[in-house]
Amino acid sequence: MHVIFEFFLGPDQPIWVSDLSNLTVFGLFVSAVGLYKRFNCSEKRCRRIGHLKVEGTTFRTCHHHTTQEVHERLYKMHSEQYPEQHAWLNRPPAETRR
């Protein structure tokens, strides 16, 4: 990973960059990829960040996939793939369960 910093910053890189270990740089990279994967759109092959949650699921959609048909399809897909989680997320509110 230091090779990447050396390539972009050259020999005049700041001291804090030269003090980073390869493991630290790898950890930062993996964290960035993990955050992207966590918050990207749930539509297949869409690379946008999902800003809107699909009601009753753990899925997110981007501004391009906010149509009713996409949300209904993702809702149905969530109920088929994760039935226990779907039932828990769509349970009635606490005051009406008694």
C-alpha positions as CSV (number, residue, x, y, z in Angstrom):
1,M,0.0,0.0,0.0
2,H,2.9,2.3,0.6
3,V,3.6,2.0,-3.1
4,I,0.3,3.7,-3.9
5,F,1.2,6.6,-1.6
6,E,4.7,6.8,-3.0
7,F,3.2,6.9,-6.5
8,F,0.7,9.7,-5.8
9,L,2.7,11.8,-3.3
10,G,6.2,11.1,-4.4
11,P,9.2,11.5,-2.1
12,D,7.8,14.6,-0.6
13,Q,5.0,12.8,1.3
14,P,4.1,14.0,4.8
15,I,5.5,12.3,7.8
16,W,2.1,10.9,8.9
17,V,1.8,9.1,5.5
18,S,5.2,7.5,5.8
19,D,4.4,6.4,9.4
20,L,1.3,4.4,8.3
21,S,1.8,0.7,8.2
22,N,0.5,-1.5,5.5
23,L,-2.0,-3.0,7.8
24,T,-3.4,0.4,8.7
25,V,-3.8,1.4,5.0
26,F,-5.4,-2.0,4.2
27,G,-7.8,-1.5,7.2
28,L,-8.8,1.9,5.9
29,F,-9.4,0.6,2.5
30,V,-11.5,-2.4,3.7
31,S,-13.5,0.0,5.9
32,A,-14.3,2.3,3.0
33,V,-15.4,-0.7,0.9
34,G,-17.5,-2.1,3.7
35,L,-19.3,1.3,4.2
36,Y,-20.0,1.5,0.5
37,K,-21.4,-2.0,0.5
38,R,-23.5,-1.3,3.5
39,F,-25.1,1.8,2.1
40,N,-25.3,1.2,-1.7
41,C,-28.5,0.7,-3.6
42,S,-30.1,-2.7,-3.2
43,E,-31.1,-2.9,-6.9
44,K,-28.8,-5.4,-8.7
45,R,-25.8,-3.8,-10.6
46,C,-26.6,-0.3,-9.3
47,R,-23.5,1.5,-7.9
48,R,-25.3,4.5,-6.4
49,I,-25.6,5.2,-2.7
50,G,-29.0,4.2,-1.3
51,H,-30.5,7.2,0.4
52,L,-34.1,5.9,0.8
53,K,-35.1,2.9,2.9
54,V,-37.6,0.4,1.5
55,E,-40.4,0.3,4.1
56,G,-40.5,-2.9,6.1
57,T,-37.1,-4.2,4.9
58,T,-33.4,-3.6,5.5
59,F,-33.0,-2.6,1.8
60,R,-32.1,0.9,0.5
61,T,-32.6,2.5,-2.9
62,C,-31.0,5.4,-4.7
63,H,-32.9,8.3,-6.2
64,H,-33.1,6.5,-9.6
65,H,-34.8,3.3,-8.1
66,T,-37.5,5.0,-6.0
67,T,-40.4,3.8,-8.1
68,Q,-43.3,2.0,-6.5
69,E,-42.8,-1.2,-8.6
70,V,-39.1,-1.4,-7.6
71,H,-40.0,-1.0,-3.9
72,E,-42.8,-3.6,-4.1
73,R,-40.4,-6.1,-5.8
74,L,-37.7,-5.5,-3.2
75,Y,-40.3,-5.9,-0.4
76,K,-41.4,-9.2,-1.9
77,M,-37.8,-10.4,-2.4
78,H,-37.0,-9.5,1.2
79,S,-40.0,-11.5,2.5
80,E,-38.9,-14.5,0.5
81,Q,-35.2,-14.4,1.3
82,Y,-35.4,-13.4,5.0
83,P,-38.8,-14.5,6.3
84,E,-38.0,-14.3,10.1
85,Q,-36.4,-10.8,9.8
86,H,-39.3,-9.7,7.5
87,A,-41.9,-10.8,10.1
88,W,-40.0,-9.1,12.9
89,L,-39.6,-5.8,11.0
90,N,-43.3,-5.8,10.0
91,R,-44.8,-6.7,13.4
92,P,-47.5,-4.4,14.8
93,P,-46.6,-1.6,17.1
94,A,-46.1,-2.4,20.8
95,E,-49.4,-0.9,22.0
96,T,-51.5,-3.0,19.6
97,R,-49.7,-6.4,20.3
98,R,-51.3,-6.9,23.8
